[in-house]
């Protein structure tokens, strides 16, 4: 339950920041994609289902407010969350390399998919220019923002995942062992 509330708050906060404040820190018209950072982080922290649901919710918000075609961003963000959720078993919160690599790859996939659906199908074939001037700089900028956001995200999720101690005694975990 705490995870679902946390995921909802993260997606809403990232959406509001992406819609308003991120434009103030843009370089040359390139803004980091906070929704990709949050969706990927929720996916590889809590698994495929959380990534899928948070991606769908974030994409639907983006479609409702800024999309040309209802459901396009919901589908793309949903795939990004699900694919990142596949890495939750090999993910350690102390290691920042995997989140940065996954967020960068997710942003490149998002950029290429957006290019194909928004420009290529309309006859605009200058992919190298778009990749060099939009996709790659956005991916690098998003990776740099991930270095700032993810340690805070990991600290909050670690605190949320702790068992609640109700008495004065120590918390005892009982594990079954095979004989």
N, C-alpha and C positions, 0 to 999 in steps of 0.2 A: 504494500500500500504506500509506504514511504517512497519507494522507488518511482511509482507512477506519479505521485504528486511532484516529486523532484523533477522528473522528466517533463511534465507539463509546464512547470515553472521555467525550466531551462529553455524549452522551445519558445515559449511566449516571450521571455526576456531576450533571447537571441533574435527573434523576429522583430521586436520593437527596436532593438539596437540596430539591426540591419536596415530597418526602414528609416531610421532617424539619424542616430549619432555616427554611424560608420562613414557616412558621406563627408564628415568633417575631417576624417583622417585618411582620405583618399590621396593617392599620389598619381598624378597624371590621369585622373579619371578611373583609376583602378582601385577597387575596394576589396577588402578581405570578405570572404563568405563565412560569416559566423554560423549560419544554419548548417553548413557542411561540417564545421568543427563540432557543433553540439550533437548533430545526428550521428556522426561517426563515433564520437566519444560515448554516447549512450549505447550505441551498437556494440562496440568492443568491450564495454564495461559490463553490460547486462545481458548481452546475447542478441540473437537474430530477431526474436519477437519484439523486444523493446526498440531495436533499431528500425524495424519495419514500421511499427506503429508511430514512433516519433517522426520518422521520415514522411509518412503519409500525412500526419497532422501538420507538420511544418510546410510541406508542399501544398497542401490544401489551403492553408493560410496565404501562402505566396500566390497561388492561383486566384484566390478570391480577391486579393487586393491589387495584384500587379500583372497577373497572367493574361495572355491573349486567348489561350485555349484552356478551358477548365479540365484539370486532371493531369496535364503534362508534367508540371513540377511535382505534383503529388506522386506520380509514378517514378520519376527520376530520383527524388529524395527517398522514396520507399526502397528502391533498389540499392541506393547508396547505404542506407541504414542496415538493410539485410546483409549485404556483402561484408560490411564492417563487422556485423554481429558474428560472422563466421570465424572471426579471429579471437573471440572472447576466451577460448580455452588456452591460448598461448600468450595471453596478455597479462603483464604484470604492471601494476600501477606505478611502481618505482622507475620503470624504464620508459623514457620519453621518445626513444627512437621509433618504435612501432607506431605510436599515435601520429607522429609527424609524417612518417612515410604513408600511412593509410589516408590521412587527411589530404596530403598532397595528391596522391593517386585519385582519391575521390573527387577532388576539385578538378583535376584534369579530365576525368570521365564526365563530370557534370558539364564542363566547358565544351567538350567535343560533342556531347549529346545535344546541348543547346545550339551549337553551331549547325549541326546536321538538321535539326528540326526547324530552326528559325531562319537559316540563311541558305543552306545547300539546296533544300527542296524548293527554294524560290529562285534558283538559278545564280546565286552568288558563289563563285567557285574559288575565291581567294583565301583558301584555308591556311596557307603558310603565313600570310599577313595577320590573319585573325589569331592564329596560334601564337605567333611571336609577340603580338601587341596586346592581346587580351588574356588568352588562356594561361600562358606561362607566367606572366607577371602576377596575375591573380593567384595562381597556385603558390608561387613563392611568398607572396604577401600573406596568404592564408596560413602557410606553414610557419611563418614568423609569428603570427598572432597565436597559433596553436602553442608555441613555446611559452607564451605568456598566460594563456587561458588554462591549459591542461593541468598544470600543477595545482591550481586552485580547485579545478573540477575534481581531481584525484583526492585532494584533501577532504572535500565535502562528501564525496561518495564513501570514503573510508570511514568517516564519522557516522554516516547514515547506516552503514552496514554492520556497525558494532552491535553485539547483543546488548539488550537492555538489562541492567542489573537492578532487581527490585528489592533485594534485601541487603543486609550489611556484609554478608559473606561473599567469598569469591565466586565468580562465574565458573561453573564446571560444565565442560562439554563431555557428553558420553558418546563414545564411538564404539560401534560393534566391530569386533575382529573375527576373522575366520580362524578356526582351529584346524 
